């Protein structure tokens, strides 16, 4: 069950509201952590698995290295009680040599451990990111409608960095330090069991405090990460909507909204710091107290002659060597908790249902039947119960080779209907047949290779003009590219670009005007000579002359294919053989333009703006 | 240890444009200056935090001294029946433990405050600066990079400030204090410690240099990943429809791999540093033990002093790893800060005036007069160019600008809305240069509605009220009604309170244009620019907008850019543009009667309406 549901919490991503309705502190009521940190982190196993050998070896090496540092005090004890006490210079040299050898071994092992995990950890992070990217690309469009891309992005970047850091340190060192502490205690107890017991007493309060801390920290960590996601969304929107922000001189209120969100994040981070400060204080002070007690008791024992001075030195040296492993537990727990919430957020996106594949693998019918909609209804999966469906029983037949124009009022569901054909959305009930084959039973890959689309909003990607257009074809070369550019009347302006078809466009390239982008999107739709063509108001941004030329060229293309064209105006309708009128979720009438002008008041009104009054 | 960085880096060919390389120039020293300016306001608190840390360090470092005291003084005293020294040791340790806990708490909280305030400041600076930069800049810089700057790059500064500051102060303090204590206990042991700092310093310098390069590369690499990620998610529909998933996987893998490599390189640099510094440290410890033990054996040093010295030695080099962590976060933060400094060094293409002028108060209609005086314009990136021209639009006039795509219509509009400043000449509003107007004045004066109607997260009502944040619900609804948007809005699940993100993809392009229109109406500007603002509307929608415009535009100055000449019919005057020049100028009816371009355009349009 994904926990973060942006759709369920509209307040969270809404920066305008935060400014304009009284700057209420946000309260993303994150439910308390109901799963243990360990269980969440266990989900990382599939990614860790390939590098488990190296990670394990690294952990073993770290344990050995840590144990070496515990041996050093023993050598010291031997040095103090033996050669030093006896005044044996040769023994002193030997002791120092042992120390040096131990030191060199420790250093090499430390480095070796890091070398072992460096590449694998970077690889784990990269693999998780690639998986997330691949997965998100394949999730239903409805998912993307709900999730702001900033939230997705923060999962793919900052969250994964937290996971990598967890694998690099806490994962190994919680284990290593645990073993070190355990071994250290064994040594301490072996040296002097009563003093050892004194040092054991703080363990119980520390465990209790850590437990308490972990639970409370988890909640705050989650809030903080979600707020980072919101901040990301706001930054992204502020760039995507920069023309509006500037056009209305709203950069101050945008900055205010940003400041409010960033301020909330600061508050959360400070709350995190309060918790951290408390646990650190406890973890620093309590062991210190125990060591102090041991020192006093030890001194008394040495004075009574029950203990050698060398043993006390070694004992305290061991105890102090254990201080860092104990102290580090605090921030390692914090890092683990951060990583656990990051993992949770990561898997929220990963766990979203991919579009189910209902392909049966039946062979294609050879019959040419065009496109048939049979009783198609559609409602958005997250639409309220009482809302009427967007499409409510659409029956429509586009004959093979025919071009059908789809006309309907603003918001009547035309775009939704076109999105059903390449299964960007799935029809709720009813069937859509391409040449007699139910698209729900086809592989999406195959379906989308048969159907080509031009969207209302022409999106170009960061690539060259040529690459952008040729996206629409499996195997196509320069001749096809030229032809498609010609159809879209884009060859003229493309040739005038600095590097012609090799010019980079899209987010990272030259920005083109709306009309230019629309023509490239159209070229992309027609370049592969698709069997079925779906065009959503493809000429809206063109001037009259260009529109006329594009139409003339497009007619040639439409002759060879079965096409559905969403039309807002008579000029676009003229491309079509017949027209279907979409009204209140149904096909209200089908006929030629002239027929419908006469028979349908609504159609006449949509085409001329006259007649039927609202 | 194998040296993996010797392998050739598989970086793509470096383009020469700083934008493409994601490497905007900043003045030398700008990175350091940025960091200083972030911390400067918190100078006092930094000092206090350092003092607290000093106290904590003193409390922690007192331990071994107490051990020495206990062995050399308390043991004999206790044997002699004097319990005083033992009690003193007990009290001393108790005090130190309590103090270290309390000071630790105070420090973490104090440091977090400094840290968070600095981050808030930095985030705010990035955001505000980005908002001031021109549209032109954003088209080249991309939202992905800006996101990268304000998230991952800020994050690396957070790491530096959160852990790094403590590490650095702690490391320096313990190096200094322990060295001093060692020198005090025994000059020979202390000298070994001090000498060992020389190779350590060399190691640190070497590490800094190498890690600096790796981190700069890593920061660029992650920005590349983010740009691709954001682009894909924002264009998910065409990605799916054109089966780009696999091709994208491949492209993303390349970017991701570049990041993975630099990430691994960074970790390896760290490994190298750890080995080197540990070697130096452990050798030094052995040397110190040798010296100390020799002296005790010779009877010139007390046993307790050696014990204390040995305990301190172990501690002396404990922070080495932490120093490594600090250097790590420092280099990573330095690389990020350099990129941020580069962004902040960008001059706004359209700077805010320093000597604002007031618009004259007008009597009569709300409209104002527009004058283009010897205006010429060329994009920095090349592309569309306007040769020098003059144009006067009297107050209250509605002017339609027509012409083929790329004729310069949008550029004209953007100059008027001051998205750009002209390369030559001036644009005047009621005789005042647009460059001399404050932003609020300018936006009360001129508002532009564009074809791309972007909706922000939030409700429909909030999106409309961007036009005038203090508008009441009644005013918002009135604007929506005037433009014919009220009907569809009330049909949404929560009416005006519908969250557009919830249904964002489902408000059609035409409906979004209506919202954008309502937004502009609400802003109530003296000059309204409509750039293809009705392109996605159907005929009735367009008619409704036209009817609304009859009342809305009354008295206002308006510039309408439209392909569809129906919108132009309300105009008092038509300008025909061709390749950046105004080639025809006149009343629509006069132009239609002539034989010029407008007449033919008009004829073509009439033909397109034939039904």
Interface residues (C-beta under 8 A of the other chain):
Chain A: X6 X7 X10 X13 X14 X15 X16 X17 X19 X20 X72 X76 X79 X80 X83 X84 X86 X87 X88 X89 X92 X93 X95 X96 X97 X99 X100 X102 X103 X104 X106 X107 X108 X110 X111 X112 X114 X115 X117 X118 X119 X121 X122 X123 X125 X126 X129 X130 X133 X134 X136 X137 X138 X141 X144 X145 X146 X148 X149 X150 X152 X153 X154 X156 X157 X158 X161 X164 X168 X228 X231 X232 X233 X234 X235 X236 X237 X238 X239 X240 X241 X242 X243 X244 X245 X246 X247 X248 X249 X250 X251 X252 X253 X254 X255 X258 X259 X262 X263 X266 X269 X270 X272 X273 X274 X276 X277 X278 X280 X281 X282 X284 X285 X286 X288 X289 X291 X292 X293 X295 X296 X298 X299 X300 X302 X303 X309 X312 X313 X316 X317 X320 X321 X324 X380 X382 X383 X384 X387 X409 X410 X411 X414 X415 X416 X419 X422 X424 X445 X448 X449 X451 X452 X453 X455 X456 X457 X459 X461 X462 X471 X472 X493 X498 X506 X507 X508 X510 X511 X513 X514 X515 X516 X521 X524 X537 X540 X541 X542 X543 X544 X545 X546 X547 X548 X568 X569 X570 X571 X573 X574 X593 X594 X597 X605 X606 X607 X608 X609 X614
Chain B: X1 X2 X4 X20 X56 X60 X63 X64 X66 X67 X70 X71 X74 X75 X76 X78 X79 X86 X89 X90 X93 X94 X96 X97 X98 X100 X101 X102 X104 X105 X106 X107 X108 X109 X111 X112 X113 X116 X117 X119 X120 X123 X124 X127 X128 X130 X131 X132 X135 X138 X139 X142 X143 X144 X146 X147 X148 X150 X151 X152 X155 X222 X225 X226 X227 X228 X229 X230 X231 X232 X233 X234 X235 X236 X237 X238 X239 X240 X241 X242 X243 X244 X245 X247 X248 X249 X252 X253 X256 X257 X259 X260 X261 X263 X264 X267 X268 X270 X271 X272 X274 X275 X278 X279 X281 X282 X283 X285 X286 X287 X289 X290 X293 X294 X296 X297 X298 X299 X303 X304 X306 X307 X310 X311 X314 X315 X318 X381 X382 X383 X402 X403 X404 X405 X406 X410 X417 X419 X439 X440 X442 X443 X447 X448 X449 X450 X451 X452 X454 X456 X457 X458 X459 X462 X463 X465 X466 X467 X469 X487 X488 X491 X493 X499 X501 X502 X503 X504 X505 X506 X507 X508 X509 X510 X511 X514 X516 X519 X523 X532 X535 X536 X537 X538 X539 X540 X541 X542 X543 X563 X564 X565 X601 X604 X605 X607 X608 X609 X610 X611
